[in-house]
């Protein structure tokens, strides 16, 4: 089988990049063992333009966010299934001072495209929001599990996905191509998250794995709006509410923990007045984050046909559409990725 590209991993990175390649009329095969991309499958899928305790625009928001919804909407149309949910995010204020600070931000033209309105009184009686809050827009969540399942079904039907463990020792690098088992390709691209740490080509890259845990629970109060302060709370299509997420650089292999569950429930109680919650699902995954929290894109410095598209971390849904386009420009036109994400930044 001869194709343009061999991709390793069909998590979010491999899915988004391969779809971009397909849009560019390029052929590919993905090698992926589904149980090895759990970080994508348990991710909440939130995309949020204003984040952090200080409520600042997320890194490169003005470049990233125009790409997000149009890209996933094209995937929805192509697959004939819905998995993108555009939702406002409501972030309660903690004080009058914070309320006043945001009233000042309301005149900032750089922020206006990201917030719907500022409310100075409680917007929801079920939420702890005596000082009102800010209602963000250009936000929502992606049902990543649905996307990966639907796309893998399509790939299997076209013979483009081999659901098996990638055995790097069988990879044969030649001057103008790569050969793996019965596959010949012009290049190989590692999109396999933390699996890249096991590769002889990319095991020195500055990954900093971060464990995250989320809860799906039953609880009355089903707003269309995502509530986000300390934790996020999303009303899912199945009637459950998703609450997350924790961040831990320890206990990466222990699976879901009671400590994280209690932490999430305590933060939820500070956000939502209702106490009648019942945990139905508790999941954990390890994100392929990096030390500087920037993705890893680029060509191996010594091997012309070896590339990586990886390190999307906790904000993969936001990062993948824009940087996959940058990656395709590298693969097809030789345009180097910007310095902040280029693997040549690592010395």
WOWOQUI-V819115 format. One record per residue. PHI is phi in degrees with one decimal (NA if undefined). BURIAL is I if it has 16 or more other C-alpha atoms within 10 Angstrom, else O. Layout:
# WOWOQUI-V819115
phi->PHI burial->BURIAL
phi->PHI burial->BURIAL
This chain:
# WOWOQUI-V819115
phi->NA burial->O
phi->-112.0 burial->O
phi->-137.8 burial->O
phi->-74.2 burial->I
phi->-138.2 burial->I
phi->-109.5 burial->I
phi->-108.0 burial->I
phi->-107.9 burial->I
phi->104.9 burial->I
phi->-121.2 burial->I
phi->-78.5 burial->I
phi->-63.0 burial->I
phi->-60.9 burial->I
phi->-65.6 burial->I
phi->-65.6 burial->I
phi->-66.7 burial->I
phi->-64.6 burial->I
phi->-65.9 burial->I
phi->-66.2 burial->I
phi->-60.6 burial->I
phi->-64.3 burial->I
phi->-64.5 burial->O
phi->-62.8 burial->O
phi->-90.2 burial->O
phi->63.4 burial->O
phi->-103.3 burial->O
phi->-99.9 burial->I
phi->-159.5 burial->I
phi->-129.2 burial->I
phi->-110.0 burial->I
phi->-105.3 burial->I
phi->-154.2 burial->I
phi->-102.6 burial->I
phi->-50.9 burial->I
phi->-68.8 burial->O
phi->-94.4 burial->I
phi->-115.1 burial->I
phi->-65.2 burial->I
phi->-62.4 burial->I
phi->-68.8 burial->I
phi->-72.2 burial->I
phi->-100.3 burial->I
phi->-64.8 burial->I
phi->-72.2 burial->I
phi->79.3 burial->I
phi->-72.5 burial->I
phi->-124.2 burial->I
phi->-142.3 burial->I
phi->-78.0 burial->I
phi->-129.8 burial->I
phi->-135.9 burial->O
phi->85.3 burial->O
phi->-62.0 burial->O
phi->-90.6 burial->O
phi->52.5 burial->O
phi->-113.7 burial->O
phi->-59.2 burial->I
phi->-63.2 burial->I
phi->-50.7 burial->O
phi->60.3 burial->O
phi->-54.6 burial->O
phi->-66.5 burial->O
phi->-92.6 burial->O
phi->-72.2 burial->I
phi->-72.3 burial->I
phi->-64.1 burial->O
phi->-87.8 burial->I
phi->-63.3 burial->I
phi->-66.4 burial->I
phi->-58.8 burial->O
phi->-66.5 burial->I
phi->-67.8 burial->I
phi->-66.5 burial->I
phi->-65.8 burial->O
phi->-66.4 burial->I
phi->-59.9 burial->I
phi->-62.9 burial->O
phi->-65.5 burial->O
phi->-88.9 burial->O
phi->71.3 burial->O
phi->-137.8 burial->O
phi->-96.9 burial->O
phi->-144.1 burial->I
phi->-104.4 burial->I
phi->-123.7 burial->I
phi->-79.2 burial->I
phi->-138.1 burial->I
phi->-67.8 burial->I
phi->-115.0 burial->I
phi->-104.4 burial->I
phi->-118.1 burial->I
phi->-65.1 burial->I
phi->-80.1 burial->I
phi->-97.3 burial->O
phi->-160.2 burial->O
phi->-64.8 burial->O
phi->-61.3 burial->O
phi->-65.9 burial->O
phi->-58.8 burial->I
phi->-65.0 burial->O
phi->-61.2 burial->O
phi->-75.4 burial->I
phi->-62.0 burial->I
phi->-67.6 burial->O
phi->-66.7 burial->O
phi->-61.3 burial->O
phi->-91.9 burial->O
phi->-79.9 burial->O
phi->-62.0 burial->O
phi->-72.5 burial->O
phi->-102.3 burial->I
phi->-61.9 burial->O
phi->-72.5 burial->O
phi->-110.1 burial->I
phi->-127.7 burial->I
phi->-75.6 burial->O
phi->-168.2 burial->O
phi->-110.5 burial->I
phi->-113.6 burial->I
phi->-101.9 burial->I
phi->-127.9 burial->O
phi->-54.6 burial->I
phi->-91.0 burial->I
phi->-130.5 burial->O
phi->-72.0 burial->O
phi->-81.5 burial->O
phi->-103.9 burial->I
phi->-75.0 burial->I
phi->-145.1 burial->I
phi->-63.3 burial->I
phi->-102.9 burial->I
phi->77.9 burial->I
phi->178.7 burial->I
phi->-113.2 burial->I
phi->-105.7 burial->I
phi->-88.0 burial->I
phi->-130.4 burial->I
phi->55.5 burial->I
phi->-141.5 burial->I
phi->157.4 burial->I
phi->-147.5 burial->I
phi->-114.8 burial->I
phi->-79.8 burial->I
phi->-65.1 burial->I
phi->-59.2 burial->I
phi->-61.5 burial->O
phi->-59.2 burial->I
phi->-64.1 burial->I
phi->-65.0 burial->O
phi->-65.1 burial->I
phi->-71.4 burial->I
phi->-65.0 burial->I
phi->-60.7 burial->O
phi->-63.1 burial->O
phi->-61.5 burial->I
phi->-62.3 burial->O
phi->-63.9 burial->O
phi->-99.0 burial->O
phi->71.7 burial->O
phi->-101.5 burial->I
phi->-129.0 burial->I
phi->-108.3 burial->I
phi->-86.5 burial->I
phi->-155.0 burial->O
phi->-72.8 burial->O
phi->-78.5 burial->I
phi->-110.9 burial->O
phi->-61.1 burial->O
phi->-65.5 burial->O
phi->-91.8 burial->O
phi->-78.7 burial->O
phi->-114.9 burial->O
phi->-91.3 burial->I
phi->-119.0 burial->O
phi->-63.4 burial->O
phi->-122.7 burial->O
phi->-159.1 burial->I
phi->-120.2 burial->I
phi->-128.2 burial->I
phi->-138.1 burial->I
phi->53.3 burial->O
phi->-97.5 burial->O
phi->-106.5 burial->O
phi->-113.7 burial->I
phi->-142.9 burial->I
phi->-74.9 burial->I
phi->-159.9 burial->I
phi->-115.4 burial->I
phi->-127.0 burial->I
phi->-86.1 burial->I
phi->-119.6 burial->I
phi->-98.6 burial->I
phi->55.0 burial->I
phi->-69.6 burial->I
phi->-60.2 burial->I
phi->-63.8 burial->I
phi->-66.6 burial->I
phi->-89.5 burial->O
phi->-87.6 burial->O
phi->-69.3 burial->O
phi->-86.5 burial->I
phi->-128.1 burial->I
phi->-75.4 burial->O
phi->-101.1 burial->O
phi->-68.9 burial->I
phi->-81.6 burial->I
phi->-69.7 burial->I
phi->-137.2 burial->I
phi->-54.5 burial->I
phi->-127.5 burial->I
phi->-83.1 burial->I
phi->-129.7 burial->I
phi->-126.5 burial->I
phi->-134.0 burial->I
phi->-121.8 burial->I
phi->-109.5 burial->I
phi->-138.6 burial->I
phi->-91.5 burial->I
phi->-164.6 burial->I
phi->-62.8 burial->O
phi->88.7 burial->O
phi->-126.7 burial->O
phi->-78.0 burial->O
phi->-69.2 burial->O
phi->-77.9 burial->I
phi->-80.2 burial->I
phi->-99.9 burial->I
phi->-144.9 burial->I
phi->-160.9 burial->I
phi->83.6 burial->I
phi->-135.9 burial->I
phi->-99.7 burial->I
phi->-134.3 burial->I
phi->-114.2 burial->I
phi->-83.3 burial->I
phi->-84.8 burial->I
phi->-67.7 burial->O
phi->-85.9 burial->O
phi->94.9 burial->O
phi->-79.5 burial->I
phi->-114.5 burial->I
phi->-98.9 burial->I
phi->-127.2 burial->I
phi->-171.3 burial->I
phi->-131.0 burial->I
phi->-92.0 burial->I
phi->-133.3 burial->O
phi->-140.7 burial->O
phi->-98.4 burial->O
phi->-123.7 burial->O
phi->49.9 burial->O
phi->-65.7 burial->I
phi->-104.2 burial->O
phi->-87.5 burial->O
phi->74.2 burial->O
phi->-60.0 burial->I
phi->-123.3 burial->O
phi->-64.4 burial->O
phi->-59.6 burial->O
phi->-67.2 burial->I
phi->-60.3 burial->I
phi->-64.8 burial->O
phi->-61.2 burial->O
phi->-66.0 burial->I
phi->-67.8 burial->I
phi->-65.6 burial->O
phi->-67.9 burial->I
phi->-64.1 burial->I
phi->-64.4 burial->O
phi->-75.3 burial->O
phi->-101.4 burial->I
phi->-116.0 burial->I
phi->-70.7 burial->O
phi->-67.8 burial->O
phi->-106.2 burial->O
phi->-85.2 burial->O
phi->-100.6 burial->O
phi->-130.3 burial->O
phi->-71.6 burial->I
phi->-103.5 burial->O
phi->-134.1 burial->O
phi->-129.6 burial->I
phi->-126.2 burial->I
phi->-138.9 burial->I
phi->-157.1 burial->I
phi->-112.1 burial->I
phi->-81.0 burial->I
phi->-82.8 burial->I
phi->-79.8 burial->I
phi->-122.4 burial->I
phi->-62.9 burial->O
phi->-99.3 burial->O
phi->59.8 burial->I
phi->-117.6 burial->I
phi->-63.3 burial->I
phi->-119.4 burial->I
phi->-125.9 burial->I
phi->145.5 burial->I
phi->-103.5 burial->I
phi->-59.7 burial->O
phi->-65.5 burial->O
phi->-114.9 burial->O
phi->-122.8 burial->O
phi->-60.1 burial->I
phi->-104.9 burial->I
phi->-118.2 burial->I
phi->-131.3 burial->I
phi->-138.7 burial->I
phi->-136.4 burial->I
phi->-161.5 burial->I
phi->68.7 burial->I
phi->-73.9 burial->I
phi->63.6 burial->I
phi->-74.3 burial->I
phi->-110.7 burial->I
phi->-58.3 burial->I
phi->-60.2 burial->I
phi->-75.5 burial->I
phi->-82.6 burial->I
phi->-61.0 burial->I
phi->-60.5 burial->I
phi->-68.6 burial->I
phi->-77.3 burial->I
phi->-67.1 burial->I
phi->-65.0 burial->I
phi->-63.1 burial->I
phi->-66.4 burial->I
phi->-63.5 burial->I
phi->-64.8 burial->O
phi->-68.1 burial->I
phi->-66.0 burial->I
phi->-97.5 burial->O
phi->-122.1 burial->O
phi->78.4 burial->O
phi->-76.2 burial->O
phi->-68.5 burial->I
phi->-62.7 burial->I
phi->-60.9 burial->O
phi->-57.2 burial->O
phi->-61.2 burial->O
phi->-116.0 burial->I
phi->-70.2 burial->I
phi->-66.1 burial->I
phi->-72.9 burial->I
phi->-72.9 burial->O
phi->-89.7 burial->O
phi->-104.0 burial->O
